[in-house]
C-alpha cells in the first residue's frame, strides 16, 4: 500500500525529477524527458535500471506536445526522449534532433472512473457509456488538454469516431465542451481519485497506476488495433500552432537525441526498456509480438533487440 501511494504521488506531478534509488552520488546522470502518461512506469523502470549501475536517472514528464516544444526551443536537452505519439516525434525531431527511434510499447484509450460517483456507478450498469457522459454536469468529466498532449487530441478524435459509430449527432461537441481540460497530463486522474470528478478519458496504464477501474471501448474507438490504422486516420486534430495529428494506433517510441550528453547510457536505458516487456505489461502497457520495431538509422545496440522496422 505504501508503494502504491508513492507511485500515485509521482504520477500526479506535472513535472518531476526523480533520482533512482541506491545510486552513488558521484555516478553518471541520465536525463529522460517523456510523455506524462509514462511517469509511473519510467520512474519504476528507472530505479530498476539504475540498480548496480552507479547511475542516477532524472525523469521529467509532460504532454508529448510540450516535450517536443521544449526540445525544439532548447528549453531541455535530454539524453532520452519518449513520445506518446510516434509520428509526432518523427515529424518534429527528425532530422535536426534525432535520426532514429524505436517503438517499444502500446496502449489503448478508454474511461477511468470512480465507481463511488453517480456516473461511475452508471458505467458499471447497462447504460451506453456515451449516454452516461452526455448527461454529465459540466466539469464532471476530465480529459487532457488537446493543445498540449496526444491524450487530449485522441479524446477528441475518439468522440468524433464515436459520433459516427453510434449515429449520435453532436456527441463530440456535447461531451468535449462540457469536459474539464487538464493541462498537466500526469494530474489527469487526481480528481477521479478524490471523487471531485467522476470519469476521465484516459489510457489503460494510467488507470492501472491509480488503481481505478477502466471501461473498455470498442477497438474502432480505442486506437489499439494496428489493423484499423486506415480507419483511425479518418479523424484528425490540428493544434493552434498548426500541427495536424491524424488518428493512429496508440504506441510509444523512444530515441536518444543527437548530441546527447550521455548517449551510451541513453542507448543502454532504451535497450533496457526493450528487454522489459513483462515489466511494461505489469504496469498496464502492452507489448504485442510485433514490437519492438525501429525506425531510421538506429545503433546496433538497439537493432539487435527489435523485430523489424516500422
Residue, then its C-alpha position, 0 to 999 in steps of 0.5 A: x500500500x505504501x508503494x502504491x501511494x508513492x507511485x500515485x504521488x509521482x504520477x500526479x506531478x506535472x513535472x518531476x525529477x526523480x533520482x533512482x534509488x541506491x545510486x552513488x552520488x558521484x555516478x553518471x546522470x541520465x536525463x529522460x524527458x517523456x510523455x506524462x502518461x509514462x511517469x509511473x512506469x519510467x520512474x519504476x523502470x528507472x530505479x530498476x535500471x539504475x540498480x548496480x549501475x552507479x547511475x542516477x536517472x532524472x525523469x521529467x514528464x509532460x504532454x508529448x506536445x510540450x516535450x517536443x516544444x521544449x526540445x525544439x526551443x532548447x528549453x531541455x536537452x535530454x539524453x532520452x526522449x519518449x513520445x506518446x505519439x510516434x509520428x509526432x516525434x518523427x515529424x518534429x525531431x527528425x532530422x535536426x534532433x534525432x535520426x532514429x527511434x524505436x517503438x517499444x510499447x502500446x496502449x489503448x484509450x478508454x474511461x477511468x472512473x470512480x465507481x463511488x460517483x453517480x456516473x461511475x456507478x452508471x458505467x458499471x450498469x447497462x447504460x451506453x457509456x456515451x449516454x452516461x457522459x452526455x448527461x454529465x454536469x459540466x466539469x464532471x468529466x476530465x480529459x487532457x488538454x488537446x493543445x498540449x498532449x496526444x491524450x487530449x487530441x485522441x479524446x477528441x478524435x475518439x468522440x468524433x469516431x464515436x459520433x459516427x459509430x453510434x449515429x449520435x449527432x453532436x456527441x463530440x461537441x456535447x461531451x468535449x465542451x462540457x469536459x474539464x481540460x487538464x493541462x498537466x497530463x500526469x494530474x489527469x486522474x487526481x480528481x477521479x481519485x478524490x471523487x471531485x470528478x467522476x470519469x476521465x478519458x484516459x489510457x489503460x496504464x494510467x488507470x492501472x497506476x491509480x488503481x481505478x477501474x477502466x471501461x473498455x471501448x470498442x477497438x474502432x474507438x480505442x486506437x489499439x488495433x494496428x489493423x484499423x490504422x486506415x480507419x483511425x486516420x479518418x479523424x484528425x486534430x490540428x493544434x493552434x500552432x498548426x500541427x495536424x495529428x491524424x488518428x493512429x494506433x496508440x504506441x510509444x517510441x523512444x530515441x536518444x537525441x543527437x548530441x546527447x550528453x550521455x548517449x551510451x547510457x541513453x542507448x543502454x536505458x532504451x535497450x533496457x526498456x526493450x528487454x522489459x516487456x513483462x515489466x511494461x505489461x505489469x504496469x498496464x502497457x502492452x507489448x504485442x509480438x510485433x514490437x519492438x520495431x525501429x525506425x531510421x538509422x538506429x545503433x546496433x545496440x538497439x537493432x539487435x533487440x527489435x523485430x523489424x522496422x516500422 
